[in-house]
Amino acid sequence: MNTPKIEGLTTEPSDFCPDETIARLVKEIVANGMKVFSRINHAALAAEMGMTLRPTEVIVFGNPRGGTPLMQACQTIGIDLPLKALVWQDASGKTWLSYNEPSWLAKRHNVSGIEEIMAAMLLTLSISATQATKGDSEGY
């Protein structure tokens, strides 16, 4: 499946099932000094209503050291913080990981002068996503 190109959204294919991708992502988030604040399992919530949904889970995470300066620059960016990642499975059974690009968040809220923070945020997100979606499953 070719994922649709959505402005400001990075979507990467995973070599793993949704549960393993999520476990790997959570491990990477914590290893990079961030905290998982919440997990929203949309598929489980749908099942509670008697509805079906392929695996679809949002991980809400972040670190106040990165988020606070962004909100100091423009408080409305707080609507998009903490960061979120979506692990989902398409109709063919392929697992994907999606997240908002920090530069898109800055553009959306017209924030400037925070390029260093955004670059660090993007690097951390990119590394975490790659570690969660690629490689071997040993140790996870």
matplotlib code that plots the C-alpha trace (Angstrom):
import matplotlib.pyplot as plt

x = [0.0, 1.2, 0.4, -1.2, 1.2, -0.2, 1.5, 3.4, 3.0, 5.8, 4.7, 7.1, 6.5, 7.4, 9.0, 7.0, 3.5, 1.6, 2.3, 6.0, 6.3, 4.6, 6.8, 9.9, 8.7, 7.9, 11.4, 13.0, 11.0, 12.1, 15.7, 15.8, 14.8, 11.2, 8.1, 5.1, 2.1, -0.7, -1.6, -4.9, -5.9, -8.6, -9.1, -9.9, -12.2, -14.0, -14.4, -16.0, -18.7, -19.1, -17.3, -14.2, -11.1, -7.7, -4.9, -4.7, -2.9, -1.7, 1.3, 1.4, 4.9, 7.4, 9.8, 9.0, 12.6, 11.7, 8.0, 8.2, 10.4, 8.0, 5.1, 7.0, 7.5, 3.9, 1.4, -1.0, 1.5, 0.4, -2.6, -0.1, 2.0, 2.9, 4.1, 2.1, 2.9, 0.3, 0.9, -1.6, -2.2, -3.6, -6.1, -3.3, -1.9, 1.1, 2.1, 2.9, 4.1, 3.1, 4.0, 3.7, 6.9, 8.2, 8.8, 5.2, 4.1, 6.3, 4.9, 1.3, 1.8, 4.1, 6.9, 10.4, 13.7, 13.5, 15.2, 17.7, 15.0, 13.0, 16.1, 16.8, 13.1, 13.2, 16.4, 15.0, 11.7, 13.5, 15.9, 13.1, 10.9, 13.7, 14.6, 10.9, 10.2, 13.5, 16.0, 15.8, 13.4, 16.0, 15.7, 12.2]
y = [0.0, 3.5, 5.8, 9.1, 12.0, 14.2, 17.6, 17.7, 13.9, 11.4, 7.8, 4.9, 1.2, -1.2, -4.5, -5.7, -6.3, -3.4, -4.7, -5.1, -1.8, -0.1, -1.9, -0.9, 2.7, 3.0, 1.6, 4.2, 7.0, 6.2, 5.6, 9.1, 10.7, 11.2, 10.0, 8.2, 10.2, 8.2, 5.4, 5.4, 2.1, 3.1, -0.6, -1.6, 1.4, 0.5, -3.1, -1.8, -0.3, -3.5, -2.1, -3.4, -1.4, -2.7, -2.1, 1.7, 3.1, 6.6, 7.0, 10.5, 11.4, 14.1, 16.0, 19.4, 20.5, 20.4, 21.3, 24.2, 26.5, 25.9, 27.0, 29.9, 31.0, 30.4, 29.0, 27.7, 25.0, 23.4, 22.0, 19.8, 18.9, 16.5, 14.7, 11.9, 8.8, 6.6, 2.9, 1.4, -1.5, -1.2, -3.5, -5.7, -6.3, -3.9, -2.0, 1.8, 4.4, 8.1, 11.3, 15.0, 16.7, 19.3, 21.8, 21.5, 22.3, 25.4, 26.5, 25.8, 28.0, 30.6, 30.0, 31.1, 31.4, 27.8, 26.0, 24.3, 22.8, 21.7, 20.1, 18.1, 17.1, 15.9, 14.0, 12.2, 11.4, 10.1, 7.9, 6.6, 5.8, 4.0, 2.0, 1.1, 0.0, -1.5, -4.2, -7.3, -8.1, -9.4, -7.9, -6.6]
z = [0.0, -0.8, 2.1, 1.1, 1.3, 4.1, 4.7, 7.9, 8.6, 8.4, 7.9, 7.9, 7.3, 10.1, 9.8, 12.8, 13.9, 15.7, 19.2, 18.7, 16.9, 19.9, 22.4, 20.5, 20.2, 23.9, 24.7, 22.4, 23.8, 27.3, 26.2, 24.7, 28.0, 27.3, 29.1, 27.8, 29.1, 27.7, 25.2, 23.4, 21.8, 19.3, 18.3, 21.9, 22.4, 19.1, 20.4, 23.6, 21.4, 19.4, 16.4, 14.6, 13.8, 12.7, 15.2, 15.7, 18.8, 19.7, 22.0, 23.7, 24.8, 25.4, 27.7, 29.2, 28.4, 24.7, 24.9, 27.4, 25.2, 22.3, 24.4, 25.7, 22.1, 21.2, 23.7, 21.0, 20.1, 23.3, 21.4, 19.5, 22.5, 23.9, 20.8, 19.4, 17.3, 15.7, 15.1, 12.7, 10.5, 7.0, 5.2, 3.8, 7.4, 7.0, 10.1, 9.9, 12.3, 11.7, 13.5, 13.0, 11.7, 14.2, 11.4, 10.4, 14.0, 14.0, 10.7, 11.9, 14.9, 13.2, 15.7, 14.8, 16.6, 17.9, 15.0, 17.3, 19.5, 16.4, 14.9, 18.1, 18.2, 14.6, 15.1, 18.2, 16.5, 13.4, 15.4, 17.6, 14.6, 12.8, 15.8, 16.4, 12.8, 11.4, 12.3, 14.3, 17.1, 19.6, 23.0, 22.5]

ax = plt.figure().add_subplot(projection="3d")
ax.plot(x, y, z, "-o")
ax.set_aspect("equal")
plt.show()
